[in-house]
Amino acid sequence: MSVFEPLASDLQRLDAASRRRRLIPRTGTDFSSNDYLALAGDPALAEAVAEAVARGVPAGSGGSRLLRGNHAEHEALEAEAARFFGSESALWFATGYTANSAIISTLPQRGDLVVYDDLIHASVHEGLRLTRAETVAVPHNDVDAFADAIAAWRARGGTGRVWIAVESLYSMDGDRAPLADLAATADANDAVLVIDEAHATGVFGAGGRGLAAALEGRENVITLHTCGKAMGCEGALVCAPAVVTDFLVNRGRGFIFSTAPSPLMAAAVRTALRIIEDADDRRAKLAALIVHAERMLGSHGALISGSQVMPLILGEDARTMRAAGAVQAAGFDVRGIRPPTVPAGTSRLRISLTLNATEDDVSALAAVFQDVLA
């Protein structure tokens, strides 16, 4: 028996369940990326990198930030991000996954409680797996359930800090968290509210500052702003009180033991911040595209989320992947999403609206759905 037979058997089981993942090329009109404002290929970002190279900024950092990897570009980005988002400080991570995992695994302490939305991202689940705090999931977007979970924990003798973890805009359903109510719940329970703004940054809020912009800078609020979606770059910024980012530098293993991101990318992110601040025209164009898509795709079963993420839930895994393949063959890059990324029985086509597509492209996609989903 091959030493890797257990792995091969597991892959065969995934195949049989229509859940095996494969890498496929980038082809067709973009209805799958998170490049919502079409910034990833914007010449301004390339020019920012070229200008940084001309100034002698290196491509690689050479080590972790706590060794020799810390660069002036990293610090300039963090200072600018804190000013932009309105937080006391900011800390840049190489990926949003690492950042979310570090927040949840590092900040809550033994004796604390983390209450999280049951549709929260896998990166938070990674942090939950590593945390020393107690954890409890509550039904999606149910504010009362958060309050009830906290009350039940207190009644059992819980005395530590409570941490509430949510996304502002959920990546698979496209709906929004009731942030004002959650902030009130956090205030009433002396809790910290952790908000993942990954799919809202750049798209919503004044100057693209996100759906939690009104809460930024509060002592009991931590936000995460992904740089690899609407901002067109990579990495993630944790915005929080200075004591929080300092603690992550000292105790966050995902930060301490990771090679620092490229200083060139830090220069690109700084430029992206300036672009999204003045990108009301792009946001208006995206908003119009969303309205058009709701009109054209809603009749085919796509859920009206009011955001750039529109799921079309087909339920069964194999049917979902057949439909995705047919839509891709017709020239539209729409991907099928299956468990465990989404709950069992909710496999879907995730339609992601970006400025890489036009209203005519959306209309053409609707015509394809007419045939594929009939």
URDARA-V44171 format. One record per run of one state. SS is the DSSP state (helix for helix, strand for strand, loop for the rest). FROM is the first residue (numbers start at 1). TO is the last residue. If there is no record, write none. Layout:
BEGIN
ss={SS SS}
from={FROM FROM}
to={TO TO}
END
This chain:
BEGIN
ss={loop helix loop strand loop helix loop strand helix loop helix loop strand loop helix loop strand loop helix loop strand loop helix loop strand loop strand loop strand loop helix loop strand loop helix loop helix loop strand loop strand loop helix loop helix loop strand loop helix loop helix loop strand loop helix loop strand loop strand loop strand loop helix loop}
from={1 5 17 29 31 43 55 64 65 70 72 86 89 94 96 107 113 118 122 131 134 139 143 156 162 168 169 170 176 177 179 189 191 197 206 209 213 216 221 227 236 241 242 252 253 257 259 260 263 278 280 301 309 316 317 330 332 334 335 338 347 353 359 373}
to={4 16 28 30 42 54 63 64 69 71 85 88 93 95 106 112 117 121 130 133 138 142 155 161 167 168 169 175 176 178 188 190 196 205 208 212 215 220 226 235 240 241 251 252 256 258 259 262 277 279 300 308 315 316 329 331 333 334 337 346 352 358 372 374}
END
